[in-house]
Amino acid sequence: MEKRIAIIGGGIVGATAAYYLSILPGSEQTKVTLFDDGTGQATTAAAGIISPWLSKRRNQRWYRLAKAGAALFPELMRRAQLGTDVYQQTGTIVTREVPTDLETLVDLAYERRQSAPTMGQIETLSAAEVQQRVPLLTAPQPGVFISGGARVDGAALVQGLLAQATAKNLTIRRERVRFTADGQVVTSMGPRHFDRVIVAVGAWLKEVVAPLGVVAAVRPQKGQLIELNVKDYPLQENMPVVMPEGERDFVPFGHGKLIVGATHEDDGKFDLAVDPAVTADLLASAQRLMHGVTADNITAVRVGTRAYTPDFAPFFGPIPEHEAILAASGLGSSGLTTGPEIGRLLAGSALYGGTPDWSEYELPLTTYLTSSAE
Ligand SMILES: Cc1cc2nc3c(=O)[nH]c(=O)nc-3n(C[C@H](O)[C@H](O)[C@H](O)COP(=O)(O)OP(=O)(O)OC[C@H]3O[C@@H](n4cnc5c(N)ncnc54)[C@H](O)[C@@H]3O)c2cc1C
């Protein structure tokens, strides 16, 4: 019998889940409907850096997940045949001013590479060598170069994956939906029953699961970044991403496009307004990194809403007491990196059922999802 699966949310988690639900064995007997209204989506606002290996975060579960996510990217891109405009391993450079700090970072890179071959080549670069790789920078610091680091265009990735899934078994509905207390999905055409529902609504999980009697420990965080056009500069297609110490990240996308950001604004509200003071601050950071850039170079300011849990860790899986509904949230500032692996795992679980054991990647879901009756 045909299986009907709904996905609520079309960011990186929902889009990757939809893609895998269109290619996994058994998907031929499955009809998938994705509901998304796109407002505030973190995925389309994101800077696009895929380089988790030198993070100072001590959460080993998060690190294993981020490492798996970074390793999945090249395979996913090959399979989906998405080009270098969407994803490219341009390499990433992390800079440190103090030589001993740089040595510590390089040691960490070699240690981490033992279990993360995706990292590729590691090179220690002088300030002059950093500038040679990224001629846009005017006063770079020395740094470590990781050749497997990448940049991804979140909006283009989602678009590419959804287009391929739509050619198979996916229908997309651009609308906001909600749950009934018994887990039906209320659409503009009324309540609908689905055999499985994947809830990939990012920062909006709390309101979406409330009708089920579930309380989600997820809060929103605003993020802003600027997109610059610097086409007068010698921009190579494959210029590395730079994560400069004490400054905003610097992401060259080719074709004159450069991203500088992002902010982490913790006022706990869903606020998509562009703040001119923040734009000026981001521009000032860009100007400290490279001379000659002015407000005239800003082509867009992107605003998105990240989802955070109290321990800053993502979670995903069947909602306790609602096993037919799978949720994912809390991807925070690294969700472009972890999102595809989460989407892939959720797709398999929605299709084949069973009780997944993802304890290597996350704490039990009861850590983040509790009953409102408690
Ligand atoms: C400025 C910024 C920069 C970032 N930079 C990076 C980076 O460089 N590297 C990195 O790894 N990560 C980065 N991130 C983090 C990353 O973007 C997020 O963690 C990730 O995109 C979250 O994906 P998601 O699918 O969980 O949620 P989202 O992308 O937010 O998607 C959720 C979707 O659900 C929809 N939705 C919500 N409620 C409903 C409803 N009731 N009905 C229908 N649809 C609904 C929303 O409209 C939205 O489209 C950044 C984030 C921001 C904001």
The ligand as an SDF file (V2000), in Angstrom:
LIG
                    3D

 53 58  0  0  0  0  0  0  0  0999 V2000
   22.8070   34.3890    9.5060 C   0  0  0  0  0  0  0  0  0  0  0  0
   23.0570   32.9160    9.6510 C   0  0  0  0  0  0  0  0  0  0  0  0
   24.2970   32.3790    9.2690 C   0  0  0  0  0  0  0  0  0  0  0  0
   24.5290   31.0050    9.3620 C   0  0  0  0  0  0  0  0  0  0  0  0
   25.7120   30.4840    8.8990 N   0  0  0  0  0  0  0  0  0  0  0  0
   25.9310   29.1470    8.9430 C   0  0  0  0  0  0  0  0  0  0  0  0
   27.1350   28.5900    8.4140 C   0  0  0  0  0  0  0  0  0  0  0  0
   27.9800   29.3010    7.8690 O   0  0  0  0  0  0  0  0  0  0  0  0
   27.3340   27.2340    8.5160 N   0  0  0  0  0  0  0  0  0  0  0  0
   26.4120   26.4080    9.0890 C   0  0  0  0  0  0  0  0  0  0  0  0
   26.6530   25.1880    9.1580 O   0  0  0  0  0  0  0  0  0  0  0  0
   25.2360   26.9020    9.5790 N   0  0  0  0  0  0  0  0  0  0  0  0
   24.9850   28.2510    9.5280 C   0  0  0  0  0  0  0  0  0  0  0  0
   23.8140   28.7690   10.0300 N   0  0  0  0  0  0  0  0  0  0  0  0
   22.8780   27.8590   10.7110 C   0  0  0  0  0  0  0  0  0  0  0  0
   21.9630   27.1340    9.7340 C   0  0  0  0  0  0  0  0  0  0  0  0
   21.5280   28.0250    8.7350 O   0  0  0  0  0  0  0  0  0  0  0  0
   20.7370   26.5540   10.4670 C   0  0  0  0  0  0  0  0  0  0  0  0
   21.1180   25.8530   11.6270 O   0  0  0  0  0  0  0  0  0  0  0  0
   19.9730   25.5780    9.5530 C   0  0  0  0  0  0  0  0  0  0  0  0
   19.7630   26.1740    8.2960 O   0  0  0  0  0  0  0  0  0  0  0  0
   18.6370   25.1760   10.1740 C   0  0  0  0  0  0  0  0  0  0  0  0
   17.9370   24.3990    9.2400 O   0  0  0  0  0  0  0  0  0  0  0  0
   16.4830   23.8620    9.5490 P   0  0  0  0  0  0  0  0  0  0  0  0
   16.0720   23.0740    8.3500 O   0  0  0  0  0  0  0  0  0  0  0  0
   16.4770   23.1860   10.8910 O   0  0  0  0  0  0  0  0  0  0  0  0
   15.5690   25.1680    9.7540 O   0  0  0  0  0  0  0  0  0  0  0  0
   15.2120   26.3810    8.7530 P   0  0  0  0  0  0  0  0  0  0  0  0
   16.2170   26.5230    7.6880 O   0  0  0  0  0  0  0  0  0  0  0  0
   14.9360   27.5780    9.6010 O   0  0  0  0  0  0  0  0  0  0  0  0
   13.8590   25.9040    8.0530 O   0  0  0  0  0  0  0  0  0  0  0  0
   12.6560   25.7860    8.7820 C   0  0  0  0  0  0  0  0  0  0  0  0
   11.5140   26.0710    7.8140 C   0  0  0  0  0  0  0  0  0  0  0  0
   10.2680   25.7100    8.4270 O   0  0  0  0  0  0  0  0  0  0  0  0
    9.2930   26.6610    8.0400 C   0  0  0  0  0  0  0  0  0  0  0  0
    8.1660   26.5830    8.9840 N   0  0  0  0  0  0  0  0  0  0  0  0
    8.1380   26.8860   10.2960 C   0  0  0  0  0  0  0  0  0  0  0  0
    6.9350   26.6520   10.8270 N   0  0  0  0  0  0  0  0  0  0  0  0
    6.1560   26.1850    9.8140 C   0  0  0  0  0  0  0  0  0  0  0  0
    4.8040   25.7640    9.7340 C   0  0  0  0  0  0  0  0  0  0  0  0
    3.9960   25.7570   10.7990 N   0  0  0  0  0  0  0  0  0  0  0  0
    4.3160   25.3620    8.5380 N   0  0  0  0  0  0  0  0  0  0  0  0
    5.1040   25.3640    7.4190 C   0  0  0  0  0  0  0  0  0  0  0  0
    6.4160   25.7400    7.4520 N   0  0  0  0  0  0  0  0  0  0  0  0
    6.9280   26.1460    8.6370 C   0  0  0  0  0  0  0  0  0  0  0  0
   10.0500   27.9760    8.1050 C   0  0  0  0  0  0  0  0  0  0  0  0
    9.3870   28.9850    7.3990 O   0  0  0  0  0  0  0  0  0  0  0  0
   11.3690   27.5550    7.4490 C   0  0  0  0  0  0  0  0  0  0  0  0
   11.2950   27.6950    6.0490 O   0  0  0  0  0  0  0  0  0  0  0  0
   23.5330   30.1420    9.9160 C   0  0  0  0  0  0  0  0  0  0  0  0
   22.3000   30.6840   10.2960 C   0  0  0  0  0  0  0  0  0  0  0  0
   22.0500   32.0530   10.1590 C   0  0  0  0  0  0  0  0  0  0  0  0
   20.7080   32.5960   10.5560 C   0  0  0  0  0  0  0  0  0  0  0  0
  1  2  1  0
  2  3  1  0
  2 52  2  0
  3  4  2  0
  4  5  1  0
  4 50  1  0
  5  6  2  0
  6  7  1  0
  6 13  1  0
  7  8  2  0
  7  9  1  0
  9 10  1  0
 10 11  2  0
 10 12  1  0
 12 13  2  0
 13 14  1  0
 14 15  1  0
 14 50  1  0
 15 16  1  0
 16 17  1  0
 16 18  1  0
 18 19  1  0
 18 20  1  0
 20 21  1  0
 20 22  1  0
 22 23  1  0
 23 24  1  0
 24 25  2  0
 24 26  1  0
 24 27  1  0
 27 28  1  0
 28 29  2  0
 28 30  1  0
 28 31  1  0
 31 32  1  0
 32 33  1  0
 33 34  1  0
 33 48  1  0
 34 35  1  0
 35 36  1  0
 35 46  1  0
 36 37  1  0
 36 45  1  0
 37 38  2  0
 38 39  1  0
 39 40  1  0
 39 45  2  0
 40 41  1  0
 40 42  2  0
 42 43  1  0
 43 44  2  0
 44 45  1  0
 46 47  1  0
 46 48  1  0
 48 49  1  0
 50 51  2  0
 51 52  1  0
 52 53  1  0
M  END
$$$$
